Amino acid sequence: MSESLTISRTAGRVVILHLTGRLDVQTQQTLLDTARSEQASGTRFLLIDLQGVEMITSAGLAALHNIYKLFTPRQEVDAWESEKHGDLYKSLYFKLAGASANVYYVLNISGFLHNIPIYPSMEEALKSFT
């Protein structure tokens, strides 16, 4: 892993990836590779703990978007959109928690929070996976 991002894992029905450091062009591939490995090993529900993320750049946002696409079945999104045209789909499988005010701001202004649920605490996020 890159020295500027560390990823630790908590196993369970919902796998949690705890990030510490910067999510940028130098570290985004590490996060993507970790998420792909989780998905390939059968993980269905993924929560990313952003409490330790100091900064996120456009490359980090791209990584989160790719993870959203990896964990969110396209046919489910399409069915939602055809049934509830105009309503925003929120992923049931991929969620975020614990973002600092700065990271939350970047996620919000970039539009990421339209489709990816984010929770202030890990406890709230874990309860949301039903």
TORTI-981482 format. One record per residue: residue in three letters; x, y, z of N, C-alpha, C, O, CB in turn. Coordinates in pm, whole numbers, plus 50000, padded with zeros to 5 digits. Glycine has a CB too. Example, Ala and Ser with C-alpha at 12.3 -4.5 7.8 and 13.67 -1.06 7.14 Angstrom:
BEGIN
ALA513194943150780512304955050780513204967050780514244966850846511314955350905SER512854977550708513674989450714512905000350787513415011450804514084994050572
//
This chain:
BEGIN
MET500824988250000500005000050000500865012550000502005012450047499075000050119SER500305023049947501015035649946501215040650088500385038150176500265046049862GLU502305047750109502575053150242501565063850281501395066450400503975058950247SER500905070050185499985080850219498545076150238497665084350265500035091150111LEU498285063150225496965057550255497145043650313497825035150256496065057150128THR496535041450426496495027950481495045023550486494125031550508497145027350624ILE494865010750463493525004850463493544992950557494344983750541493075000650318SER492654993250654492464981550739491044976650717490184984050668492744984750891ARG490804964250754489544957550720488904951850845489584946050930489774946350617THR487594953350856486814946650958485844937550885485034942050804486064956951052ALA485934924550914485084914650847483734913850916483574917651032485764900850844GLY482774908750843481434906650894480474906050777480904905650662481024917850994ARG479174906050806478184906350699478414918550610478304917850488476744906450758VAL478754929650675479174941750606480674943050628481134944050741478394954550659VAL481424943050520482874945050531483124960050540482574968050464483644938650409ILE483964963750635484324977850653485784979750613486664972550660484074982450800LEU486014989350527487374993450494487635006650564486975016650536487584994550338HIS488585006650656488935018650732490115025250662491185019350649489285015150882LEU489905037550616490945044750543491605055050633490945061750712490365051550418THR492915056050620493665066250692494655072550595495465065550534494395060250816GLY494595085650582495535092750495494825100450386493755106050406496505083050433ARG495455100650271494965108350157494395098950051494955088350024496095116950096LEU493285102949993492705095349882492875104049758492095113149731491175091749909ASP493925100949683494305109249569494815100549455494625088349455495385119449610VAL495445106749357495905099549238496935088849273497015078649205496505109449137GLN497705090949377498725081149414498155069449494498795058949503499795087849494THR496975071049553496445060549639495145054349590494725044049642496225066049775GLN494525060349491493215055549446493265041249395492305033749413492675064549339GLN494355037349330494435023749277494485013449390493945002449377495665022249186THR495145016849499495185007949615493785005449668493424994049699496075013949726LEU492985015949678491615014249725490795006249626490044997349666490955027849749LEU490925009149498490195001549395490564986749398489684978149392490485007349257ASP491844983849407492294969849411491734962649534491334951049526493834969149410THR491714969449647491174963549770489684960749754489214950049792491424972849890ALA488954970149700487514968349680487224957249580486314949249601486884981449632ARG487994956549473487804945749374488084932149436487374922549409488734947949252SER489094931449519489414919049589488264914949681487914903149689490714920649670GLU487694924549750486544921649837485364916449756484734906549793486134934249915GLN485084923049647483944919049564484184905249506483264897049501483704929249452ALA485394902449461485734889449403485654878249507485384866749472487134889849342SER485884881549632485824871249737484404869349792484194861749886486764874949852GLY483434876349733482054874049771481424884549861480274883149901481954861249838THR482154895049893481574905749974480444912349896480604916049780482654916250013ARG479304913649962478154919949897477924934049948477504942849872476904911549919PHE478194936250077477944949250139479274955250184480034948950258476964947950258LEU479554967450139480814974050171480554987750230479764995650178481694975250045LEU481224990350340481175003350406482585008850411483505002050454480555002250550ILE482745021150368484055027550375484025037850488483215047150488484435034250239ASP484935035950582485105044650697486075055750657487255053250635485615036750822LEU485555067950649486345079350605486895087750720487465098350696485525088050514GLN486725083250843487135091250959488595095550952488945106550995486905083451086GLY489455087050899490875090050894491345096350765492545098250745491635077750918VAL490415099650675490805105550547491025120550566490115127950604489725102850438GLU492245124650537492625138750553492205147250434491855158950448494135139950574MET492245141050315491985148450193491495138750086491915127150081493245155950145ILE490595143650001490155135849886490215144749762489765156149765488715130149907THR490765139349654490875146749528489935140449425489215130949455492355146849475SER489965145949304489115140649198489445125949168488545118349133489265149049071ALA490695122049181491065107949161490445099249269490005088049241492595106349160GLY490405104149391489755096849500488255095649476487655085249503490015103749634LEU487665106249425486235105849391485985095649281484995088349286485745119649347ALA486855095149183486715085349075486785071149131486045062349088487795087348968ALA487675068849226487775055649289486465052049359485975040849344488955055149390LEU485915061449434484635058749503483525056049403482685047349425484245070649594HIS483515063449293482495061149190482635047149130481635040249109482615071849078ASN483855043049102484065029549047483675018749147483155008249107485525027749006ILE483905021049274483505011349376481985010849385481395000149400484115014849514TYR481345022349377479875022749373479355014049259478445005949278479375037349358LYS479925015749140479495007849024479794993049043479014984548999480175012948897LEU480884989849108481264975949132480294968949226479954957249205482674975349189PHE479834975949329478994969849432477494972149412476694966549487479394975049566THR477104980049316475694983049296475244976949163475664981349057475444998349298PRO474374966649170473944959849047473244969448950472254975948985472994948349081ARG473754970348830473224979548729471744976848702470964986148684474024978348598GLN471354963948699469954960748671469034966048780467874969348753469784945648656GLU469514966848902468714972349011468524987448994467434992749018469364969249146VAL469574994148954469485008548929468535011248813467695020248821470885014548900ASP468665003448706467785005148589466325002648626465445010148584468204995648477ALA466064992248704464684989348748464135000748832462975004648816464634976148827TRP464945006048922464535017349006464165029348919463135035648938465655021149105GLU465045032348824464825044048739463595042648651462895052448626466025046548653SER463315030548602462135028748518460845029048600459805033348552462225015648440GLU460945024448725459765024148813459535037648881458385041848897459925013348918LYS460595044248921460485056648999461225067848928462085074548985461055054649143HIS460875069748803461545079548719461655093048791460675098748838460795081248586GLY462895097948798463135110848860463595110049004464235119349053461915118848853ASP463275099149074463745097349212465175092349209465545084149125462825087549291LEU465975097249301467375093149307467515079449372466895076649474468205103349384TYR468315071049312468615057849366469755059249467470775065649439468995047649253LYS469585053349585470645052849687471075038349700470245029349716470145058549827SER472365036049692472905022549697472565015649829472685021649936474405022749676LEU472155003249819471904994949938473154987149976473214981150084470734985349913TYR474154987049888475304978149902476604985149936477524979049990475484970549776PHE476694997949904477925005549923477595018649992476785026449942478645008149788LYS478225021050108477935033050185479225038550245480255031850251476905030050296LEU479125050950288480255058150346479875062650487478695064250519480665070250257ALA480895064750570480635069750706481825077650757482965075450718480325058250800GLY481515086950848482535093550927483385103950857484505106550901483395083650982ALA482905109750750483715119650678483875132350760482945136950826483085122850542SER485075138050755485305151050817484495161450740483985158650632486835154650817ALA484375173350796483625184050730484195187150592483435189350498483635196750817ASN485525187250579486145190250449485875179350346485555182350231487645192050466VAL486005166850387485765155750294484275155250258483935152950142486215142250357TYR483415157250355481965157450329481635168450227480855166150135481175159750461TYR482225180050244481995191250152482345187350009481565189849917482815203550195VAL483505181149990483925176949856482965166549799482585167449682485365171249860LEU482565156849880481615146749835480285153049796479665149249697481405136049944ASN479845162649874478555169049851478565177649725477685176349641478175177549971ILE479565186449711479545195349594479815187949464479455192749356480585206349612SER480435176249474480695168449352479505159649313479535153149208481935159749373GLY478465159349396477275151749363477285137249407476345129849378477065152149218PHE478325133049477478435119049517477365114649615477025102849620479775116649578LEU476845123849690475875119949793474465118049738473545114749812475845130449902HIS474315120149607473025117249545472745102349543471615098049565472975122849402ASN473775094349518473585079949503474285071449608473965059649623474045075849369ILE475225077249679475955069749780475575075049917475895086549950477495070749757PRO474905066949997474535071550131475775073850218476755066350211473605061350198ILE475715084350300476795087250393476185089750531475135096050543477645099450346TYR476855084850632476365085750769477435092350855478635090750831475995071750825PRO477005099850957477995106451043478805096651128479945099451162477295116151134SER478205085151161478915075551247478885061651186478015058351104478305075351388MET479855053551228479905039751183478685032051232478135023751159481195032951233GLU478265034751353477105027751411475855030151327475125020651296476865032451556GLU475605042651290474435045651206474535038951070473555033651018474285060751188ALA475725039151013475915033050882475665018050887474975012550801477335035850830LEU476215011450988476024996851000474554993251020474084983250966476854991351116LYS473825001351096472394998751117471595000150988470514994250974471845008351222SER472115007950893471385010550769471404998650673470584998050582471965022750700PHE472314989350693472374977550607471364967350661471604960750762473834971450602THR470244966250592469224956750639469024945650540468204936750563467904963750665
//
